Amino acid sequence: MLDEKIKETIQTAYSRLLEAKGFRARYCQKLMLAEIARTLGAIETDQEGNRVEGPHIAVLEAGTGTGKTIAYALAAIPLAKSLGKSLVISTATVALQEQIVFTDLPDIKRHAELDFSFALAKGRRRYLCLSKLDLVLQESASMNQSLAFYADEITELDDAASRILYQQMLDKLSRGEWDGDRDAWTDSIDDNVWNQVTTDHVQCTGRKCTNYRNCYFYKSRERMHKVDCIVTNHDLVLSDLVMGGGAVLPAPEDTIYIFDEGHHLPAKAINHFTHFTGLNASQTWLEQIHGALENLVNQLGSGVHLGVNLPRFEAATSGLVELVQQIRENLEELVAPGMPGSDRGGSDRGRYQNNNQYRFVGGRVDAAIQQIAAELFSRFAGLQGMLTELVEALDYRLEEETGPEKDILEEWYPLVSAMTARAEANALLWSDYMQEDDPELPPRARWVDLREGSGDLQVNSSPILVNQTLNDTLWNRCFGAVVTSATLSVGGNFDRFIMQSGIPRDNCFRALPSPFNFSRQGELRIPAMTSDPRDPVAHTQSVIETLPGLLAGTLGSLVLFTSWKQMFGVLDGVSEEFKALVLPQGELSKLEIIRTHKKRVDAGEQSIIFGLASFAEGIDLPGQYCDHVVIVKIPFSVPNDPVVATLGEWIDMKGGNAFREVSIPDAILRLVQACGRLLRTEQDEGVISLLDRRVITQRYGEIILNSLPPFRRVIEN
């Protein structure tokens, strides 16, 4: 039961904020605040303050204009403080994360007069590693290049330009003008350049590092654990859970999580539990291990003994090279360059998703491949064990040694740790390929890609659902949680999100009303078009002919495509006069496109943004900046996505209907996100045009239309 004192604190803070900002209370915002307070306030605890079984999660669909940040911050901050729990606010995008840290929370703290502290938490790779910077400036880190695990990790850097940049970094650090945070550097830093001077948890020596006391990551982590509220992103939360929870962020059992943009969480979790390896690059790496370790032994000399058995390493790696070559020959027969993917169709064994990809049907791998995979797993697990022993020896010696020997050990520790992690990654992948999936559980998607450019074969394995994993690692462990987004349900039905996320049904699921008057503020238009999007050539031509007239007289508009090919096809087909009005995604950064678009509109000039999925959400273009949104096609999932295809096969095999249970709900959620670009305030008005008449010609069209916001409808004959 919600404590009366906390209830009064929340109500008073809300009233103060509204009065100070001159806002009026929004019904949907009050509902959201009340649901969060009710859910978190009702959590039962034992004498030690640990949560006992029962509902502890609020899943709240809240559309644009609700004021979600105010609602969840005002409800959760006082509750978390009173319970002695950490509050972690997690977002999917950097833009929202920065808005919460630099704008929303300072505003709430000041005007609601709540006493709380907060900090931004970033992963280790967002911070400079002083030891790595020392190495690159001494030109000692060249081994990193030669030990790259995947071919695309091996990069050609402009040595002169990068050394100037690294020296500038050192100078700014010494003058106190920079805190080692990549995002705080004045200019953008190329990924390849940055990767040379950052590290991860595997390669970090922690307290044994000479630079530990000055480490920017550990300084930020120390500050983070002293605050009431931590703002971070889904990827860091998931990374922490993969490491067991409590490794970087507070332990889940002592944490209340707020997942804003929560519809992204399941997909991001799938990425975190995906395994892959490049065969050519792995073979190259294995061939280099013996020479690298020989170099380590020679550098240390006879004074420091690590127990490295070089002949044993040579035998282990040469045997693995032969096995990798063998599996590559088997897989090359499935993915052969130059063979037309679409014409090859498939069989009960596999499907040719495109020219360069082969997917195993239902995730079932051939017996011959399973057999080699079992041997690969055994060999890589053995190599991992040998390397782990060496890492432990290095770790021990780091505490014992001083002087030049310690410098050598510090240089080699991250390299050998990286080798160990790479061996483990391969062991995990091949362990997965040797398994027979439990027929009662969702299978894993397994497929092989021929990488363009490098010509490498990449072997992949991914879960198709992470509901049970998330339930085990997050929902069952956390003290409490709130998941919110504008798109979590289809017409108030949360079945799809429950299947994706694994949140138990006995928790709170609610779709909140919108603050907008959709029938007054917006119009959904289905123009008269004869083409069917399933005929891409005819449909693209029809879009080329329709767009100029459709957008005539509109100041700011957004046109959303589902593929690069069609977007550039339309751009190539329109007149030069119309093309001059367009700002296409890909030619400029997203921020630059929005800045230029607003500048044009402010000057009274027509401006049209062409974009794909990333422009269908998280883009804020209120008022005249966007009074017409054109959705070119219903955004169905890409049919050749191996994870989506395997999930569909599994659902159909169990007697379900993948199109109805997955494809349609997912398309609806993407459409709702796209429609959300039109109305950003209660004063906005505008038009949504959907250039896909399947919503009125196909049986499923009515389901889609009735799931969209209730705009006025204009369907042209």
C-alpha positions in Angstrom: 0.0 0.0 0.0 1.3 3.4 -0.9 2.5 5.3 2.2 0.4 8.4 2.8 3.5 10.5 3.5 5.1 9.5 0.1 1.8 10.1 -1.6 1.6 13.6 -0.2 5.2 14.3 -1.3 4.5 13.2 -4.9 1.2 15.3 -5.0 2.9 18.3 -3.6 5.9 18.1 -6.0 3.5 17.7 -9.0 1.5 20.8 -7.9 4.6 22.9 -7.4 5.9 21.9 -10.8 2.7 22.7 -12.6 2.4 26.1 -10.9 6.0 27.0 -11.5 5.9 26.1 -15.2 2.5 27.5 -15.8 1.3 24.0 -17.0 -2.2 22.6 -16.5 -2.6 19.0 -15.3 -3.0 16.5 -18.1 -5.4 13.7 -17.4 -3.1 11.1 -19.0 -0.1 12.4 -17.1 -2.0 12.1 -13.8 -3.1 8.6 -14.6 0.5 7.6 -15.5 1.9 9.1 -12.3 -0.8 7.4 -10.2 -0.3 3.9 -11.8 3.5 4.1 -11.2 3.0 5.2 -7.6 0.4 2.5 -7.0 2.5 -0.3 -8.5 5.8 0.6 -6.9 4.2 1.6 -3.6 2.4 -1.7 -3.3 5.6 -3.8 -3.5 5.8 -6.0 -0.4 9.2 -6.5 1.3 10.7 -8.7 4.0 12.4 -7.4 7.1 15.7 -6.9 5.2 13.9 -4.7 2.6 14.0 -7.4 -0.2 11.0 -7.7 -2.5 8.8 -10.7 -2.0 6.8 -12.4 -4.8 4.1 -10.3 -6.4 3.3 -7.7 -9.1 6.1 -5.1 -9.3 6.1 -3.9 -12.9 4.0 -1.2 -14.6 3.8 -1.4 -18.4 2.3 1.9 -19.5 1.7 2.9 -23.1 1.7 6.7 -23.2 1.6 8.7 -26.4 3.4 11.9 -27.4 2.3 14.8 -25.3 1.7 12.8 -22.1 4.8 14.3 -20.4 6.2 10.8 -19.5 9.4 12.0 -17.9 7.6 14.3 -15.4 5.2 11.5 -14.5 7.8 8.7 -13.9 10.4 11.0 -12.3 7.9 12.5 -9.8 6.5 9.1 -8.9 9.6 7.0 -8.8 12.2 9.3 -7.2 10.5 9.8 -3.8 9.5 6.2 -3.7 13.0 4.9 -4.5 14.6 7.2 -1.9 12.1 6.1 0.8 12.8 2.5 0.0 16.6 2.9 -0.1 16.7 1.7 -3.7 18.6 3.1 -6.6 16.6 4.5 -9.5 17.9 3.7 -13.0 16.3 5.6 -15.9 17.2 3.9 -19.2 16.5 5.0 -22.8 17.1 3.6 -26.2 18.5 6.7 -27.8 21.3 9.2 -26.8 19.0 12.1 -27.7 16.4 11.2 -25.0 19.1 10.3 -22.5 20.7 13.7 -22.9 17.4 15.5 -22.8 16.6 13.8 -19.5 20.0 14.6 -17.9 20.6 18.1 -19.2 17.0 19.4 -19.4 14.2 17.4 -17.7 15.7 16.3 -14.4 17.3 19.7 -13.6 14.0 21.3 -14.4 12.1 18.9 -12.2 14.5 19.3 -9.4 14.3 23.1 -9.5 10.6 23.6 -9.9 9.2 20.6 -8.0 11.6 21.3 -5.2 12.5 17.7 -4.8 15.8 16.9 -3.1 17.6 14.3 -5.3 20.9 13.8 -7.1 21.5 12.2 -10.5 24.2 11.3 -12.9 24.7 10.0 -16.4 26.2 6.5 -16.7 28.0 5.5 -19.8 29.9 2.3 -20.8 33.6 2.0 -20.5 34.1 2.4 -24.2 32.8 6.0 -24.1 35.8 6.9 -22.0 39.5 7.3 -22.9 41.9 4.7 -21.4 45.0 6.5 -20.2 47.1 3.3 -20.5 46.0 2.9 -24.2 46.8 6.5 -24.9 50.3 6.0 -23.5 50.8 3.0 -25.7 49.7 4.6 -28.9 51.9 7.6 -28.3 54.8 5.3 -27.7 53.9 3.3 -30.8 53.7 0.1 -28.7 50.2 -0.9 -29.6 50.8 -2.1 -33.1 50.0 -5.6 -32.0 46.4 -4.6 -31.5 46.1 -4.3 -35.2 47.6 -7.7 -36.0 45.5 -9.5 -33.4 42.1 -8.2 -34.7 39.5 -10.9 -34.4 37.5 -9.9 -37.4 38.7 -8.6 -40.6 36.8 -5.4 -40.4 38.6 -4.6 -37.1 41.9 -4.2 -39.0 42.0 -0.6 -39.9 44.3 1.6 -41.9 44.8 4.8 -39.9 46.4 8.1 -41.0 49.3 7.8 -38.5 50.3 11.4 -38.7 46.8 12.8 -38.3 45.9 10.3 -35.5 49.1 11.0 -33.6 48.3 14.8 -33.7 44.8 14.1 -32.3 46.2 11.8 -29.6 48.7 14.5 -28.6 45.9 17.0 -28.5 43.9 14.7 -26.2 46.9 14.4 -23.8 47.4 18.2 -23.8 43.8 18.9 -23.0 43.8 16.3 -20.3 46.9 17.7 -18.7 45.3 21.2 -18.7 42.0 19.9 -17.2 40.1 21.0 -20.3 38.7 17.5 -21.0 37.4 14.7 -18.8 38.2 11.8 -21.2 34.5 11.5 -22.3 34.3 10.9 -26.0 31.0 12.8 -26.1 32.6 15.8 -24.5 35.3 16.2 -27.2 34.6 19.2 -29.3 34.8 17.4 -32.7 33.6 14.0 -33.8 36.2 11.2 -33.5 36.4 8.5 -36.1 35.6 5.1 -34.6 38.8 3.5 -35.8 40.8 6.3 -34.2 38.9 6.1 -30.9 39.1 2.3 -30.6 42.8 2.6 -30.3 42.5 4.6 -27.0 39.6 3.0 -25.3 39.0 -0.4 -23.6 36.4 -2.8 -22.3 35.9 -4.8 -19.1 37.8 -7.8 -20.5 41.0 -5.9 -21.3 40.9 -3.5 -18.3 43.3 -4.4 -15.5 41.3 -2.4 -12.9 43.0 -1.6 -9.6 46.3 -3.1 -10.9 46.6 -0.5 -13.6 49.2 2.3 -13.1 46.5 4.8 -14.1 43.7 3.5 -12.0 43.5 6.5 -9.6 43.2 8.8 -12.6 40.9 6.6 -14.7 38.0 8.6 -16.1 35.7 5.6 -16.2 36.2 4.6 -12.6 35.9 8.3 -11.5 32.5 8.5 -13.3 31.5 5.1 -11.8 32.4 6.3 -8.3 30.2 9.4 -8.7 27.4 7.3 -10.1 27.1 5.1 -7.0 26.6 8.1 -4.8 23.5 9.5 -6.5 19.8 8.7 -6.1 19.1 8.5 -9.9 21.2 7.1 -12.7 20.4 7.8 -16.3 21.7 5.4 -18.8 20.8 3.4 -21.9 19.3 -0.1 -22.6 22.6 -1.4 -23.9 24.5 -0.6 -20.7 21.7 -2.2 -18.6 21.8 -5.3 -20.7 25.6 -5.5 -20.7 25.5 -5.2 -16.9 23.0 -8.1 -16.7 25.1 -10.2 -19.0 28.0 -9.7 -16.6 25.7 -10.9 -13.7 24.2 -7.6 -12.7 25.8 -5.1 -10.3 29.0 -5.1 -12.3 28.7 -1.5 -13.5 25.2 -0.5 -12.3 23.6 -1.2 -8.9 22.5 -4.8 -8.4 19.0 -5.4 -9.9 17.7 -6.5 -6.5 18.4 -3.0 -5.2 17.1 -1.2 -8.3 13.9 0.3 -9.6 14.2 0.6 -13.4 12.4 3.0 -15.7 12.7 1.8 -19.3 11.6 4.8 -21.5 11.4 3.9 -25.2 10.7 0.5 -23.8 9.6 -1.1 -27.0 13.3 -1.3 -28.1 14.3 -3.4 -25.1 13.6 -6.9 -26.5 15.3 -6.3 -29.8 18.4 -4.9 -28.0 18.4 -7.9 -25.7 18.4 -10.2 -28.8 21.5 -8.4 -30.0 23.3 -8.9 -26.7 22.7 -12.7 -26.9 23.7 -13.1 -30.5 27.0 -15.0 -31.3 29.0 -14.7 -34.5 32.4 -15.3 -35.9 34.3 -14.5 -39.1 36.0 -17.7 -40.4 38.8 -16.1 -42.4 39.6 -13.5 -39.7 39.5 -16.2 -37.0 41.9 -18.3 -39.0 44.3 -15.4 -39.4 44.1 -14.6 -35.7 44.8 -18.2 -34.7 47.8 -18.3 -36.9 49.2 -15.3 -35.1 48.8 -16.4 -31.4 51.9 -18.5 -31.2 54.2 -15.8 -32.6 52.5 -13.2 -30.3 53.1 -15.3 -27.2 56.6 -16.0 -28.2 57.1 -12.2 -28.4 55.7 -11.9 -24.9 58.1 -14.4 -23.5 61.1 -12.8 -25.2 60.1 -9.3 -23.9 59.9 -10.5 -20.3 63.1 -12.5 -20.5 64.2 -15.0 -17.8 63.3 -12.7 -15.0 59.5 -13.2 -15.1 58.1 -16.7 -15.6 54.4 -17.0 -16.7 54.4 -20.8 -17.3 53.7 -20.3 -21.1 54.0 -23.7 -22.9 54.7 -22.5 -26.4 54.6 -25.9 -28.1 51.3 -26.6 -26.5 49.8 -23.4 -27.8 51.2 -24.1 -31.3 49.6 -27.5 -31.3 46.3 -26.1 -30.1 46.1 -23.3 -32.6 47.3 -25.3 -35.7 44.7 -28.0 -35.0 42.0 -25.2 -34.8 43.2 -23.6 -38.0 42.6 -27.0 -39.8 39.1 -27.3 -38.3 38.2 -23.8 -39.3 39.3 -24.5 -42.8 37.2 -27.6 -42.8 34.0 -25.9 -41.6 34.6 -23.1 -44.1 34.7 -25.6 -47.0 31.4 -27.1 -45.8 29.7 -23.8 -45.5 31.1 -22.4 -48.8 29.0 -25.0 -50.6 25.9 -23.4 -49.1 26.9 -19.8 -49.7 28.7 -19.7 -53.0 29.4 -16.3 -54.6 27.7 -15.5 -57.9 24.8 -17.9 -57.4 21.5 -16.1 -57.7 19.8 -16.2 -54.2 16.2 -15.6 -55.2 16.2 -18.3 -57.9 17.8 -20.9 -55.6 14.7 -21.0 -53.4 15.5 -23.4 -50.7 14.8 -26.8 -49.2 13.8 -28.5 -45.9 17.4 -27.8 -44.9 17.8 -24.1 -45.6 16.7 -21.0 -47.3 18.7 -18.6 -49.5 17.7 -15.3 -48.0 19.6 -13.3 -50.6 22.7 -13.7 -52.8 25.0 -13.7 -49.9 23.1 -15.4 -47.1 22.0 -19.0 -46.2 19.7 -19.6 -43.3 19.1 -23.0 -41.7 15.4 -23.7 -41.7 14.0 -23.7 -38.1 17.6 -23.2 -36.9 18.3 -26.9 -37.6 22.0 -27.5 -38.6 23.1 -30.5 -40.8 24.6 -33.4 -38.9 28.0 -33.0 -40.7 28.2 -29.4 -39.6 27.1 -30.3 -36.1 29.9 -32.8 -35.8 32.6 -30.4 -36.9 31.0 -27.7 -34.6 31.4 -30.1 -31.6 35.1 -30.6 -32.3 35.5 -26.8 -32.8 33.8 -26.2 -29.4 36.0 -28.7 -27.7 39.2 -27.2 -29.2 38.2 -23.5 -28.6 37.1 -24.3 -25.0 40.6 -25.9 -24.5 42.3 -22.9 -25.9 40.2 -20.6 -23.7 41.3 -22.6 -20.7 45.0 -22.2 -21.6 44.6 -18.5 -22.2 42.7 -18.1 -19.0 45.6 -19.6 -17.1 47.9 -17.2 -18.8 45.7 -14.2 -17.9 45.7 -15.3 -14.3 49.5 -15.5 -14.3 49.7 -12.0 -15.8 47.2 -10.8 -13.2 49.3 -12.2 -10.4 52.5 -10.9 -11.7 51.0 -7.4 -12.1 50.8 -7.2 -8.4 54.3 -8.5 -7.8 56.4 -6.7 -10.4 57.6 -3.1 -10.6 59.5 -1.1 -13.2 59.9 -2.0 -16.8 58.6 -5.6 -16.3 55.3 -4.2 -15.0 55.0 -1.9 -18.0 55.4 -4.9 -20.3 52.8 -6.9 -18.3 50.3 -4.0 -18.4 50.8 -3.8 -22.2 50.2 -7.5 -22.7 47.4 -8.1 -20.2 44.7 -6.6 -22.4 46.0 -8.3 -25.5 45.9 -11.8 -23.9 42.5 -11.0 -22.2 41.2 -10.1 -25.7 42.5 -13.4 -27.0 40.7 -15.2 -24.2 37.4 -13.4 -24.9 37.7 -14.3 -28.6 38.3 -18.0 -27.8 35.3 -17.9 -25.5 33.1 -16.2 -28.2 34.0 -18.9 -30.7 33.4 -21.7 -28.1 29.9 -20.2 -27.4 29.1 -20.0 -31.1 30.2 -23.6 -31.9 28.6 -24.9 -28.8 25.4 -23.5 -30.1 25.9 -25.0 -33.6 26.5 -28.5 -32.1 23.2 -28.5 -30.1 19.8 -29.9 -31.0 17.2 -27.4 -29.9 14.5 -28.5 -27.4 11.3 -28.9 -29.6 9.3 -27.4 -26.7 11.3 -24.2 -26.7 11.9 -21.5 -29.3 14.9 -22.4 -31.6 17.8 -20.2 -32.3 18.2 -18.6 -35.7 21.3 -19.8 -37.4 22.7 -18.5 -40.7 25.8 -17.8 -42.7 26.7 -14.5 -44.5 29.2 -13.9 -47.2 30.6 -10.6 -46.2 30.9 -8.2 -49.1 34.3 -6.6 -49.5 36.3 -8.9 -47.2 34.9 -12.1 -48.8 34.8 -13.6 -45.3 32.2 -16.1 -44.2 30.4 -15.0 -41.0 28.6 -17.7 -39.0 25.8 -16.4 -36.9 23.5 -17.6 -34.1 20.7 -15.6 -32.4 17.8 -16.2 -30.1 14.4 -15.5 -31.8 12.9 -14.6 -28.4 14.5 -13.4 -25.2 11.4 -13.4 -23.0 12.6 -16.2 -20.7 16.2 -14.7 -20.5 14.8 -11.2 -19.6 12.5 -12.8 -17.1 15.3 -14.7 -15.4 18.0 -11.9 -15.5 15.9 -8.8 -15.1 12.2 -9.0 -14.2 12.4 -11.7 -11.6 15.5 -10.0 -10.0 14.7 -6.3 -10.1 13.0 -4.6 -7.1 10.6 -2.8 -9.4 10.3 -1.5 -12.9 8.3 0.8 -15.2 8.3 0.2 -19.0 6.8 3.0 -21.1 6.6 4.0 -24.7 4.1 5.3 -27.2 4.0 1.8 -28.9 3.7 -1.2 -26.6 0.2 -2.5 -27.5 -1.9 -3.0 -30.6 -5.3 -1.5 -29.9 -4.7 -1.9 -26.1 -3.7 -5.6 -26.5 -0.2 -6.2 -25.0 0.1 -9.9 -26.2 2.9 -9.2 -28.7 5.0 -7.2 -26.1 4.5 -9.8 -23.4 5.8 -12.5 -25.8 8.8 -10.4 -26.7 9.7 -9.1 -23.2 8.7 -12.0 -20.9 7.0 -9.7 -18.4 4.6 -11.9 -16.4 0.9 -11.1 -17.0 0.0 -10.5 -13.4 1.7 -7.1 -13.6 0.1 -3.8 -14.5 -0.5 -3.3 -18.3 -2.3 -0.2 -19.3 -2.7 1.9 -22.5 -3.3 5.5 -21.4 -5.5 8.0 -23.3 -3.8 10.5 -25.5 -3.9 14.3 -24.8 -4.6 15.0 -28.5 -8.0 15.4 -30.2 -7.0 13.3 -33.3 -10.2 13.8 -35.3 -9.9 17.5 -35.0 -6.1 17.9 -35.3 -5.3 15.4 -38.0 -6.4 13.7 -41.2 -5.4 10.2 -42.5 -5.5 10.3 -46.3 -5.2 7.2 -48.6 -4.6 8.8 -52.0 -5.9 7.2 -55.2 -3.1 5.1 -56.6 -3.3 2.1 -59.0 0.0 0.5 -58.0 0.6 -2.2 -55.4 3.7 -1.9 -53.2 4.4 -5.6 -53.9 5.3 -4.5 -57.4 8.3 -2.3 -56.4 9.0 -0.8 -59.8 5.4 0.3 -60.5 4.9 1.5 -56.9 8.1 3.6 -57.0 7.0 5.2 -60.2 3.6 5.9 -58.7 5.2 7.6 -55.7 7.3 9.7 -58.0 4.2 10.9 -59.8 2.1 11.4 -56.6 4.5 13.2 -54.2 4.9 16.7 -55.9 1.2 17.3 -56.0 0.6 15.8 -52.6 3.1 18.1 -50.9 2.3 21.2 -53.0 1.6 24.1 -50.6 3.1 22.3 -47.6 5.9 24.1 -45.7 7.5 21.3 -43.7 7.0 17.6 -44.4 8.5 14.2 -43.7 8.4 11.3 -46.2 9.2 7.9 -44.7 10.4 4.9 -46.7 11.1 1.3 -45.8 14.2 0.8 -48.0 17.1 2.8 -49.2 16.5 1.4 -52.7 13.1 2.9 -53.0 14.1 6.2 -51.4 16.9 6.8 -53.8 14.8 5.5 -56.7 12.2 8.1 -55.9 14.8 10.8 -55.5 16.3 9.9 -58.9 12.9 10.0 -60.5 11.5 13.4 -59.4 12.2 16.6 -61.1 15.3 18.7 -60.3 13.0 21.4 -59.0 11.4 19.0 -56.5 14.7 17.3 -55.6 16.1 20.7 -54.5 13.5 20.8 -51.7 14.5 17.4 -50.4 16.9 16.6 -47.5 17.6 12.8 -47.9 18.9 10.7 -45.1 22.4 9.5 -45.7 23.8 12.6 -47.3 23.9 14.6 -44.0 23.8 13.6 -40.3 20.4 13.4 -38.7 21.1 16.5 -36.6 22.3 18.4 -39.6 19.2 17.4 -41.6 16.9 18.6 -38.8 18.9 21.8 -38.4 18.8 22.7 -42.1 15.1 21.7 -42.3 14.1 24.0 -39.5 16.3 26.8 -40.9 14.5 26.6 -44.3 11.0 26.5 -42.7 11.8 29.5 -40.5 12.8 31.3 -43.6 9.4 30.5 -45.2 10.9 28.0 -47.6 9.5 24.6 -48.4 11.5 21.7 -47.0 11.0 17.9 -47.3 12.9 15.3 -45.3 13.3 11.8 -46.9 14.1 9.2 -44.2 13.9 5.6 -43.2 13.0 3.9 -39.9 15.3 6.0 -37.7 13.3 9.1 -38.8 10.0 7.4 -37.9 10.6 7.9 -34.1 12.5 10.2 -31.9 12.2 13.1 -34.3 10.5 16.2 -32.8 9.3 18.6 -35.5 6.4 20.5 -33.9 4.1 23.0 -35.7 4.9 24.1 -39.2 8.2 22.1 -39.2 6.0 19.0 -40.0 2.4 19.4 -41.0 2.4 16.5 -43.5 3.8 13.0 -42.9 3.9 10.7 -45.9 4.3 7.0 -45.2 5.2 5.3 -48.5 4.6 1.7 -47.5 3.2 -0.4 -44.6 6.4 -1.1 -42.7 6.3 -4.9 -42.6 9.4 -6.7 -41.3 12.1 -7.4 -43.9 11.3 -10.9 -45.2 14.9 -12.0 -45.4 15.7 -11.1 -41.8 16.9 -14.5 -40.4 15.6 -13.9 -36.9 12.2 -12.8 -38.0 12.0 -15.7 -40.6 12.9 -18.3 -38.0 10.4 -16.9 -35.5 7.7 -17.1 -38.1 8.5 -20.7 -38.9 8.4 -21.6 -35.2 5.0 -19.9 -34.7 3.5 -21.6 -37.8 4.9 -25.0 -36.7 3.1 -24.6 -33.3 -0.2 -24.0 -35.2 -0.2 -20.3 -35.0 -0.2 -17.7 -37.7 3.1 -15.7 -37.9 1.7 -13.1 -40.2 -1.2 -12.3 -37.9 0.7 -12.7 -34.6 4.0 -11.0 -35.6 4.0 -9.3 -39.0 0.8 -7.3 -38.6 1.3 -6.2 -34.9 4.9 -5.2 -35.7 3.8 -3.2 -38.7 1.1 -1.5 -36.8 3.5 -0.4 -34.0 5.9 1.0 -36.6 3.0 2.8 -38.3 1.9 4.3 -35.0 5.4 5.5 -34.4 5.5 7.1 -37.8 2.1 8.8 -37.2 3.5 10.1 -34.0 5.7 12.5 -36.0 2.7 14.6 -37.0 1.2 15.9 -33.7 3.8 17.0 -31.1 1.7 19.5 -29.2 -2.0 20.1 -28.6 -1.9 23.0 -31.0 -0.5 21.0 -34.0 -2.6 20.1 -37.0 -1.7 18.2 -40.2 -2.1 15.3 -42.6 -0.8 11.7 -42.7 -0.8 10.3 -46.2 -0.4 6.5 -46.6 0.7 5.5 -50.1 -0.2 1.9 -49.6 -3.7 0.9 -50.6 -3.4 -2.6 -49.1 -5.1 -1.1 -46.0 -8.3 -1.0 -48.0 -7.8 -3.9 -50.5 -6.5 -6.6 -48.2 -8.3 -8.4 -45.4 -5.8 -7.3 -42.8 -6.2 -3.7 -43.8 -9.1 -3.0 -41.5 -7.1 -4.3 -38.5 -4.3 -1.9 -39.4 -6.5 1.1 -39.9 -8.5 0.6 -36.7 -5.3 0.3 -34.7 -4.0 3.8 -35.9 -4.8 7.0 -34.0 -8.5 8.1 -34.8 -7.7 10.7 -37.3 -10.3 11.9 -39.8 -10.2 9.5 -42.7 -10.1 10.5 -46.4 -10.0 7.5 -48.7 -9.8 8.5 -52.3 -11.4 6.2 -55.0 
